[in-house]
Amino acid sequence: MASYDQVIIGGGLSGLAAGIRLARFGYKVLILEKHAIAGGLNSYYYRQGRLLETGLHAMTNYAPPVSKSAPLNRLFRQLKLSRKKFLTHQQLRSTIYFPDGHALSFSNDLELLRGEVARLFPGSINRFNSLVELIDRYDPFVNRPWRSAKDRLHELLDNERLLNMLLWPLMMYGNCNEHDMDFDQFVIMFQAVFLEGFFRPAGNIKDFLDLLLGHYRALGGEIRFRAPVKHFAIVDKQVNTVVLESGEEIAAGQVISTVGYPATLQFMASESGPAETAGYRGRMSFIEIINILPSEYRKKIRSDETIIFYNLDEPFDYCCPDEAVNVNCGVICFPDNFHDLAPGAEFQLRVTHPANYQVWKSYAPEEYATMKKLWADRSAGKVGEIIGNYREKVLYQDVFTPTTIEKFTGKANGAIYGSPIKLKEGTTPLANLFVAGTDQGYLGIVGAMLSGVTMVNKHIFKEN
Ligand SMILES: Cc1cc2nc3c(=O)[nH]c(=O)nc-3n(C[C@H](O)[C@H](O)[C@H](O)COP(=O)(O)OP(=O)(O)OC[C@H]3O[C@@H](n4cnc5c(N)ncnc54)[C@H](O)[C@@H]3O)c2cc1C
């Protein structure tokens, strides 16, 4: 039987980061990934000769290489990767749209957002400045119980419209809860999006994944693709062996699972009956529509921003819609609109809306295909009201739904941001099993990688 010091389940970004950190210090480490390629929620596929990214709109937490203490640069140091050689493109400018013409633009320079708040909400600028000061000093990584961000922001800002406009992008890019958000998570996301900002790595997500995989392997780490884990053999409340769908058993000293807590509970439950996963199944899922348009059409639509976060619902509520999709709110992303990116013959327009997993799951296969077309069309109609009509010019379109996300990542209910209950400590009922990634509590690409590294430092290296 093969035997490893450390087995990591999942070759997404948290698994790769954890693997690199362990391999760097000489551990015999194996990553088990059920798919044929790495990346998980943030991966890629090919259609009609084009490489399409599954997730990447933008990475958060931008920092120039000189900012030594910035999370992005700390992450690179921990992984022993050169930050200077990692070329990045910063966002141009993004905007938050709400009803009645309310619009707030922001970039990687906080002064733009500050000026916008002063222009749109002059009576609230002093309170906004105090909020920024508070967030600058605040440590969100202390293990506090869940606290309502909305209540706290009501106290701090006393302006319903402003607080909802600030919450909207942070919720869309990192909130597993409906209706409200944990205040600590709000602070993490505020720092990541408004204080640090959006960027893209040079090239595409495949280049980034290749960089991580090449580095991991060069350090002696092993990865097996098409190796889905089925369950654990447990002895004395410890994982003894990891059992694959194929029946193969792999002995493991310690195990880090990045597949989400509901799936991890299933691995543990195989010998003691079905697992109680209900409380850990998130409800926030999304539909993503990728449109490829001819470059010359760029000037015909409003396409000078990087990301537009729009909400036309009154009152505003971040929640799972009753219908298949809520096109009244969403994210419009132009992944080609970052500084110093040369325009190509085509450009991409990606649109994301909240979507209902149960509704999508209920469709029969033919109905599913029809509904994808129908909702992509409704989306184009609504998004066209904001940026101008593009529907007739689409060269290629692909749509993925909550069930696509569940199928390709194993995330219960297609919930990208995972369980509404986060396991901040990363511990489980089994002494040598730890959780990293989305359900541990850090979200997004940089967040997932930080989670992998942090859990290794804390539980394997026993650093405080
Ligand atoms: C549409 C979309 C857009 C996004 N946009 C952005 C963005 O612009 N910026 C950003 O920062 N973040 C974005 N994200 C979020 C980001 O992708 C995730 O937060 C991050 O990648 C999560 O990484 P992870 O390692 O925790 O989990 P995952 O990526 O889910 O990795 C888990 C891995 O485990 C594997 N696995 C599952 N079950 C098993 C099993 N039984 N055995 C073996 N392996 C298994 C899966 O195949 C997967 O590879 C987006 C996500 C989506 C879906």
PDBQT file of the ligand as one rigid body, heavy atoms in Angstrom, charges set to zero:
ROOT
HETATM    1  C1  LIG A 501     -18.050  31.125 -11.504  1.00  0.00    +0.000 C 
HETATM    2  C2  LIG A 501     -16.987  31.430 -10.493  1.00  0.00    +0.000 A 
HETATM    3  C3  LIG A 501     -16.333  32.640 -10.534  1.00  0.00    +0.000 A 
HETATM    4  C4  LIG A 501     -15.335  32.922  -9.594  1.00  0.00    +0.000 A 
HETATM    5  N1  LIG A 501     -14.654  34.077  -9.724  1.00  0.00    +0.000 NA
HETATM    6  C5  LIG A 501     -13.643  34.346  -8.886  1.00  0.00    +0.000 A 
HETATM    7  C6  LIG A 501     -12.836  35.495  -9.097  1.00  0.00    +0.000 A 
HETATM    8  O1  LIG A 501     -13.003  36.224 -10.068  1.00  0.00    +0.000 OA
HETATM    9  N2  LIG A 501     -11.851  35.770  -8.194  1.00  0.00    +0.000 N 
HETATM   10  C7  LIG A 501     -11.632  34.973  -7.109  1.00  0.00    +0.000 A 
HETATM   11  O2  LIG A 501     -10.724  35.269  -6.323  1.00  0.00    +0.000 OA
HETATM   12  N3  LIG A 501     -12.376  33.865  -6.891  1.00  0.00    +0.000 NA
HETATM   13  C8  LIG A 501     -13.371  33.538  -7.770  1.00  0.00    +0.000 A 
HETATM   14  N4  LIG A 501     -14.115  32.407  -7.574  1.00  0.00    +0.000 N 
HETATM   15  C9  LIG A 501     -13.941  31.665  -6.305  1.00  0.00    +0.000 C 
HETATM   16  C10 LIG A 501     -12.694  30.830  -6.289  1.00  0.00    +0.000 C 
HETATM   17  O3  LIG A 501     -12.651  30.102  -7.492  1.00  0.00    +0.000 OA
HETATM   18  C11 LIG A 501     -12.738  29.871  -5.102  1.00  0.00    +0.000 C 
HETATM   19  O4  LIG A 501     -12.987  30.594  -3.918  1.00  0.00    +0.000 OA
HETATM   20  C12 LIG A 501     -11.441  29.093  -4.891  1.00  0.00    +0.000 C 
HETATM   21  O5  LIG A 501     -10.921  28.665  -6.111  1.00  0.00    +0.000 OA
HETATM   22  C13 LIG A 501     -11.756  27.900  -3.968  1.00  0.00    +0.000 C 
HETATM   23  O6  LIG A 501     -10.660  27.032  -3.905  1.00  0.00    +0.000 OA
HETATM   24  P1  LIG A 501     -10.695  25.737  -2.985  1.00  0.00    +0.000 P 
HETATM   25  O7  LIG A 501      -9.396  25.089  -3.173  1.00  0.00    +0.000 OA
HETATM   26  O8  LIG A 501     -11.128  26.091  -1.611  1.00  0.00    +0.000 OA
HETATM   27  O9  LIG A 501     -11.888  24.824  -3.531  1.00  0.00    +0.000 OA
HETATM   28  P2  LIG A 501     -12.109  24.109  -4.931  1.00  0.00    +0.000 P 
HETATM   29  O10 LIG A 501     -11.665  24.959  -6.035  1.00  0.00    +0.000 OA
HETATM   30  O11 LIG A 501     -13.544  23.679  -4.939  1.00  0.00    +0.000 OA
HETATM   31  O12 LIG A 501     -11.169  22.815  -4.868  1.00  0.00    +0.000 OA
HETATM   32  C14 LIG A 501     -11.596  21.571  -4.392  1.00  0.00    +0.000 C 
HETATM   33  C15 LIG A 501     -11.056  20.486  -5.313  1.00  0.00    +0.000 C 
HETATM   34  O13 LIG A 501     -11.427  19.224  -4.778  1.00  0.00    +0.000 OA
HETATM   35  C16 LIG A 501     -11.745  18.354  -5.838  1.00  0.00    +0.000 C 
HETATM   36  N5  LIG A 501     -12.592  17.279  -5.307  1.00  0.00    +0.000 N 
HETATM   37  C17 LIG A 501     -13.900  17.337  -4.944  1.00  0.00    +0.000 A 
HETATM   38  N6  LIG A 501     -14.326  16.143  -4.489  1.00  0.00    +0.000 NA
HETATM   39  C18 LIG A 501     -13.257  15.304  -4.537  1.00  0.00    +0.000 A 
HETATM   40  C19 LIG A 501     -13.043  13.940  -4.185  1.00  0.00    +0.000 A 
HETATM   41  N7  LIG A 501     -14.031  13.184  -3.692  1.00  0.00    +0.000 N 
HETATM   42  N8  LIG A 501     -11.818  13.410  -4.367  1.00  0.00    +0.000 NA
HETATM   43  C20 LIG A 501     -10.791  14.146  -4.868  1.00  0.00    +0.000 A 
HETATM   44  N9  LIG A 501     -10.941  15.449  -5.219  1.00  0.00    +0.000 NA
HETATM   45  C21 LIG A 501     -12.145  16.030  -5.057  1.00  0.00    +0.000 A 
HETATM   46  C22 LIG A 501     -12.448  19.232  -6.832  1.00  0.00    +0.000 C 
HETATM   47  O14 LIG A 501     -12.432  18.654  -8.128  1.00  0.00    +0.000 OA
HETATM   48  C23 LIG A 501     -11.610  20.521  -6.732  1.00  0.00    +0.000 C 
HETATM   49  O15 LIG A 501     -10.553  20.508  -7.648  1.00  0.00    +0.000 OA
HETATM   50  C24 LIG A 501     -15.068  32.037  -8.539  1.00  0.00    +0.000 A 
HETATM   51  C25 LIG A 501     -15.713  30.801  -8.515  1.00  0.00    +0.000 A 
HETATM   52  C26 LIG A 501     -16.653  30.486  -9.503  1.00  0.00    +0.000 A 
HETATM   53  C27 LIG A 501     -17.290  29.132  -9.506  1.00  0.00    +0.000 C 
ENDROOT
TORSDOF 0
